[in-house]
Amino acid sequence: MSFEGDLEHLPLVDVIQLLHQTGKTGTLTLKSVKGESQLVFRDGFIVSANHVNNSIRIGQVMLDMGLLSREALEKTLVEQRSAGDDRKPIIQMLIENGTVENQAAYQGLEALIEMTIVEVLTWTRGTFCLEVNKVVVSDEYRYFPEQINMNTQSILMDALRIYDERKRDGTLTPESIFGNLAAPEAQRGSAAEISAADLGLEELEGLERHIPTFFSALQEEVPDTPASRLQGELSGIPAGEQQELFRYLEQLSGRAQESGSDLGVILLTSAKLMRECCSTVCGQRFICATDDPDQLDPIIDQALSREKSPLLLLDAGEPSGRNGRDLAALLRQNRERFPDLAIVLLVTPADYALCAAAQENGVTALLPRPSRDQRPDTFISDTIDSCRALAAYLEQDHGKPVQDLSGKFRGQFLSLAEQRDLPEVTFALLQAACGVFRRGVTLVVVRSELIAERAIGVDAAGAVTSAKLRLTAPPESLYQRALNGEICYCDADQPLRDTMYGAIGTPLTGKALLLPVKSFGRVIAVIYADFGPGTGTDPQLPLLEILAQHAGLVIDNILYRKRCAQK
């Protein structure tokens, strides 16, 4: 199974949450112009990391955190080098030798993982690729111990906190987060005399006499082009035809990308060529590709929570390599789960039975797929024609589907109008918000404080409880923006995570809503809502905004009638 895409379209935070939610095991490789990092997962839990900076290793991290002495580290490194074929990761040796306790190993590994995540969060561009069931334990800073399963959500929240703090302070460097982790030995005393031993010259005569190959950084890097990414995929096809396809894909990559589109394309395929062609055609609209049908639901949910309009591309593949009944069942399942989802099937022209079954099971459109088995002589030209057909389809209006919410919205609107007490008005608005989100809390504004009142979905789905929370909104926080009358729907900031998550628990996704309720021009309450244990859906913000404004008018009317009654 593979799961790959661009970090520009599916942020690392979303990728980690998806892997955690679906319980994946494997190595997530993250690449950018800065280098390559890895996060290792087991059953959805992060168990190890490889920082892009090779000098930042687990032994050095634990040393700088005060969890390990230099003498113990150097002794274990000597033992590791002399172990030969029995060589183990350094952290495993430290635990087995009794040099460090499991808790210290946890702290060191957690710090290394957080550093890796914080580093990747600074990347403006990059790619991710999960290789399921592939786990690397080959060197001293990768470790996959049976007893260690890190709390993925906790690590992610800590990494986001560190990232926010360092971004605010302008100190997004490894040294500022965890100290000078790669300080060379020569820096111990600047006044010390540099000896031949420091330079390694005393062992010069013992070195093997051959041309060194250590300067890989000076070698010419292989350019990242369609030709390099598809190397070996088109073997047996004439070079001239291959170049024709590569030139076409490069022209697509260089064209001006669309901006402002809410379309998000998700591709299900096991063919590397189709992944390359579809992602190039889609451009910024492409979210990710996977060959695991079980991965589709959480990815679609995640796209909806990001206010994307997902479009599912299903690659039927070659007729000889798949089960048509399984594909029809998948179509039916996605149509039932997401009635308004646009589903496009890429199918070979001669596959009549599958085309008919797809129409019966609710496919939105059928697009031609090239077939090397059926049309080998025209495979390249068919591939280009298939790309053009997909591009033409994407040029059509595939915005967010119009949903029939009139009945539900009318009921919520009338329910607000029927309330006669202020707390019941805000509770009706809370119920409307939780009809889209999984859980929510009403925060009442009392002087300069926010005080939690009733909550829905905190202890159990749909259950009404109370929440214990009282706070003063920090300046320049989401709380303060909501108190100023702004509707906020975005990733939770640090004050929100520190207070709300501490009171009701951390949700699966960081997206949260703060919906202010005004009376006579002043904010008197704020509705907080998030998706709880789910990945989310379209929040319907325009409708919630209308309901909030209506709630304010209902409250104004209640207060006006009370004043009239008193007179």
N, C-alpha and C positions, 0 to 999 in steps of 0.2 A: 504494500500500500504506500502511496506517496501523497503528500499534501504540500503544495508549493504555491508561491505567489510573490507579490511585491509588498514590502513593508510600507510603501507609500500609499497603497490602497487598502491594506489590512494591517493596522498597526500591531506592533509586538504585543501590546497588552491584550488585544483581542485574540491573537494567535495563542498566547499562553492560556487564556481563559477557555478557549475552545478545546485545547488539548487536555486541560484539567477536567473539564466537564465530560468529555467523551472517554476519559480514562486511557489515553494512548500510552504506549511504550515505544521508545525509540530515541533517536538523536535528532534534534532540531538544529540544522546548520544555518547560520546567519552570515550573509556575505555582503560586503560593500567595498568601496574603493579603499577603505581603511584597513581591510583585512577580513578575517573569518573568525567567528565565535561559534560556540556550540553550547546548547543546553540539553542535558540528558534527562529523559522522563521515564518513569516506571508507573504504570497504572494511573497516569495523570499527575503524579507527584514529581517535582523536580528533585533529582538526586545528585546532580553534578553539573559542572560548568567548565568551559574552556574560554578564558578571556582572550580577546584579540591581541593583547599585549603579552607575549610569551614570557616576559619577566615576572608577570603577576601570577604566581603559582601558590598552591595551597600551603606549602611549607613556609614561604615568605609571608603570606597573609597571617598565618597563625603566629609567626615570630613577631611581626609588628603589632599584633593585637595582644601580645603578652601571654599567649596561651602555650608557648613553647620556647625553650631556651635554645640559644645558638649552638651550644655544645651538643645537645641532644639531636638537633636537626642535622648537624654535620656528621655525627656518628652514624645516624640512620642512613644518610646519603652514601656514606662509605660502604655500609652493609648492603645497600641496594645495588651499588655498582659492581660489587663482588659476587652478587647472587647468580649471575649468568642467566641461564634459561628460566630459573626460578624467580626472576625479578618480579616484584609486586609494586603496586602504587605506593607512594611514600606515606599517604595517610593511613593505608591499611597496615603497613608495617608499624607505624607509630601506635596504632590501637592494639595490635597483636602483641607488641613488646611491652605494653603497659606504660608507654611514655606519655600518652595523653588519654584522657577519659573520653567516652562517647560524647558527652556534652560539649567538650572542647572541640571535638571533630565537627559536631553540629554547628557550633558558632563559626568555625573557620570556613566550612563549606557554605554556610548561609551568607557569609560576608563575600566570598568569591562569587556566588551566584548573583547577589545583589549588585556587585560591581559590574558583572557582565551585562545585566539587564540595564543598569544606568547608562553604561557605555553605548549600548545599542539604541537606547532612547534618544541619544544625541544624533543618530544617523538620520539625515534627511532622505536618503535613498538607500535601497538595499533589497535583497531577496531572502526568502526563507524557504527551507525545504526539509520536511520531516521524512526520515527513513525509518519506518516502523520496524521494531524488533532488532534494529541495529544499535548496539551499545558499545561504546569505545572505552576500554580500560587499559590502554597501552602504556600510559606514562604516569608520572607522579602527580599530576594535577587533575587527573580524571579518576573518579572512584565511583564504584557502583556497589556499595555494601548492602547486604541483605537487610540490615537492621535500620537503615536510614531512609525515611520518607519525609521530606520537608513539607511543611504546610505551604502549598503553592500560593494560595490567596494571601496569606500573611506576608510571605516573601515579596510578592508583587506589590502589596500596599507599602511595605517598607521601602522598596526600591523607588516607588513613585514619590514617597515622602522625601527621600534623599535627593531625587532628581529635582523636585520642586524647590527645595531649599537651596541647592547648589545653583540652579538656574536663576533664582532670585538674587543670590549673592554673587553671581558671575564666577563661580569656582567649580565648574564641571570638569574636574580633573581627578584621576585616581588618587593622587597624593593628598588632595584636599579632603577626600572622603575617608580614606583609611591610612593616611600617612605615606611616607616615602617608601613604597613597597619595593622599588627596584634600585635602591641606593647601592652603588658599587662599593667594593671593599676599599678602593683607593680613596673614597671620600671620608673615611674614618678620621684621618688627620691630614689636613691640607699641607701641614708643614713637614710631614714625614718624608724621608728620602725614598724615592722610587728605586727599588732594587731590580736585579735581573729576574729574581723569583716572581716579583709582582708582574713583570711583563711576560713571564713564561719562557724567557730566553735560555734558562739553564737546561731545559729539556729539548732544545733545538736540535741537538745531534741525534736524539732518539726518535725524531719524527720520521714517518715514512716519506720517501721521496716520490711524490706523485703530484700531478696537477690538482690543486684544490678545487672543490666544487661548492664551496660554502657561500659564494657571493651570488645567491639566487636572486637577491633583490636587484642586482645589476643586470640580470638577464632580461631580455625583451619579453614582456608579458604577452600572453595570447590575447588578442583583442576580443572583447565580448560582442560578437556578431551572430546573426542567425547561422552563418556557416560554421562557426566554432561550437555553437550550442547544439547543432544538429549533426555534428561529426559522427559518421558511421551509420546514421539513420537512413541514408539514401544510397547505401552500397548497391552496386549493380546497375544504377541509373547513370547514363552518360553524363560526363562532367559538364557539358554545355547546358543540358537541361537543368542540372542542379544549380548552376550559376544563374539561370533565368529565374528560378524560384527565390534564390538568395537576394538577387537584385530587387525583386518585387517586395519582399519582406523588409529590406532595408529602406526602400522608399516609403513604406507605410510607417516605419519607426521614425523617420525624419519629418513626417508631416506635422502640421500644427495640430496639437491635441485640443479636443473640445474642453471647455470649462463650464462649470455650473450645472452639469448634468447630474441628476440624482439616480441614474441608472447604474446598477452594480451587477456585473456578469459573473456567474459562478459556473465553472466547467467541470463536468464529470467525464473523465477520459483516462485511459491507460496508455494512450499513444503519445509519445513525445512530440511527434510532428504536429499533431492536432493541437497540443498544448501551445506550441510555439506559434502556429498560425493564428489560433483564436485570440491569444493574448496580444499579439501584435495588431490584429485588426481592431480589437476592442480598445486598446490604448489605456487611457486613464479610467475607463469604465470597467476594466477587468479587476476582479477582486482576488480570486484564487482558483486553483485547479486541484482536484483530488480524484483518486480512483476508488474511494471508499463510499458507497451509497449511504452508509450509516452516518457519515460526516455531514451530509447535506442539511438536515434539519437545523442543527445548531448554527451552521454558517448562515443559513437563510434568516434565522432568528436574529443573529448578530447584525446582519445587514439591515434588517428592519429597525432594530434599535438604534442604528446609526442614521436613521432617516433616509436610507437608500431604497430604491425600488428594484428589488432583485429580479434578475432574469436568469433562468436556469438553462444552460446548454448541456444537453445529453448527447454524448457521442456514442452512436450505436456500434461503432467498430466494424470490422469485417464480419460478414455473416458466418464465416467458419469458426470464429473465435468467441462466440457469445451465445447466451440463451435468450431467445426472443421472449419467452414467457416471463423471465425475471425482469426484463426491461419494461414489459407491459405492466407488470405488477408495481414496479417502481413509479411509473407514470401515474398509475391510479392512486398510489399512496401519497404522492406529492400533491396531486390535485385535491384529494380529500383533506390533507393537512393544511394546504394553502390554496383556498379556492380561487383567489385572485392572482396567483403567481403566473407570470409568463414563462412557459416551458417550450423550448425549441429543441427539436430532435434533428441531429445531423445523421442522415441515413443514406446508404448507397442507393442509387436510382433503381436498381433491379430488385430491391428488397420489398416487393409489393405487400407481402403478408404483414410485415412489421409496420409498414406505412398505414395499412388499414387498421391494425390493432392500436396504433398510436392515436389515430383519429377517434376511435371508440373510447379511449381512456383519457381524453381531454387535453391532447397536445395543442399548443397555441399555433405552432407553425412547423412545417417540415422543410429543411434545407438540405441541399445535396452535399454528400460527403464523398471525397475521392476514394476509389478502391483500387489498390494495387493488384488484388487477386482478379477482379472482374475486368479491369481496363488497364493493363500494365503499360500499353503503348502510349496512352494519353494521361498517365498518372500525374505528371507535373502540371500540365495545362489544366487538368481537372482540379488539382489542388488550388491553383490560382483562381479558377472560376468559382470554386467553393468559397474562397476568401472574399471575393467580390460580392457573392450572394449574401454572405453574412454582413458585410459592410453596408449593403443596401438595406437590409432588414433593420440594422441598428439606426440608420438614418431616419426611419419612421418614428412616429411619436410613441415611445414606450415609457412614458412617465408613470407616476404612481396611479394605480387603478382606482377608479371611482367606486367607492364602497357605499352600499346602501345602509347608511347609519341614521337615516332620518327617524325611524321608529325609536331606537335607543336614545338618540339625542333629545327627541321630543319628550320622552318619559323623564329624563334627567332635568330638562328645562322646567317641566311642570312640577316636578318634585321640589325644586328650589322655590318656586313661586308659592307653594302651599305651606311653607314653613312659617311659624309665628314666633320663634325664639332664635336669638343669634347663634347659640351653640348648635342648634339643629340645622341652620343654614350652612355653616361651615362643615358640619358632618355630612350633609348631603353632597357637598362639593368634594369632600374627601372620598365618599363612596364612588362618585363619578370618576375621579382620578384613579382609584384602585380598580375600576372596571377595565382600564387600559394597563396600568402598572400592577405589580403583584402585591405591594404593600405601601402604606403611607401613614403619615403622622400630621395632625393639626397642631401648628405652633401659634399660640395666641400672643399678640404683642401687648405687653404690660409695661408701661413707661418705656424704659430703654432695654427691656429684656424680652427674650422669647421663651415662652413656657409651653412645654408639650401638654396636649390635652388628650384626645382619644387617638388610638392607632388601629389600623386594620392590617391583618396578615403578618404581624410580627411574630406571634407565637405559633400560629397555624393559619393555613390558607383561609381567608375570608373571616377569621375570628376578630371580634372587636375587643380590644384591651386598652389599657392605659400605658403611657410611656413616661419614664422618669427622666426628664431633661429640662434644665434651666440654664440659659446662657445669655451672654452679652455678645452681640454681633461684632466681630473684629472688623476694623476698617479694611476696605478693598477686598472683602470676602464675598462669596456668593450670598451669604446671609444678608450682608449690607446692600448688595445689589437688589435683592428681593424686597428689602425694606424700603428701597428707593422706588419701588413700583415696577421693577423689571422682571419679566418671566425668564427664568434661567433653566435651560435644559442642556446639560453638558456633563463632562467628567467632573466628579466631585473634587473640590479643592481640599487642602489640608485641614482647615478649620471644620469643614463638614465631616471629613473622615474621623477626626479626633473626637467630635462630639456625638454626631448622629450614629456613626457605626459603633461607638462605644456603648450607646444606649440600646440599640436594636440589632446589632450584629452587622457584619460586612456582607453586602450582596455579591452575587457572582460577577456582575458587570458594574463598572464604575459610573455608568450613566445615572443621573439623578435629576429630578424636577423640583424646582422651588416656584410655586404658583402664588403670587400675592393676591390678597383680597382687600379691596379698598372700600372705605365708607366716608363719604363727604371729602374725597380727595386724599385721605390718609390711610396707610396700610394698617389694618387692625389684626390681620392673621396671615399666616403663610402655610400653604399646603406643601408638605414634603412627600415625594413618592419616588420609589425605585422598583426595579424588577425582581428584587429578592433573589431566590434561587434560580430564576430563569434568565435567559439571555436577552429577552425583550422582544418588542414588536414596534410597529409604527405608533408613536405616542398620541397622534391626533391633536397636536398642539393648538391649531386654530379653533377647534371645537372646545377644548378646555379653556382657552382664553375667553371665548364667548360666555361659557358657563361661569367663569370667575367674575366677569363684568356683570352678568345677570345677578349673581349672588350679592355683589356689592349694592346693586339697586334694590334688591329685596331687603337687605339690611337697612339701607337708608329709609325705606318705606316703613319698616318695623319701628325704627327709632322715631320717625316723624309722627306716626300714629300714637306712640306712647307720650310724646310731648303734648300732642293735642288733647289726649285723655287727661293729662295732669292739669292742663289749663281749664 
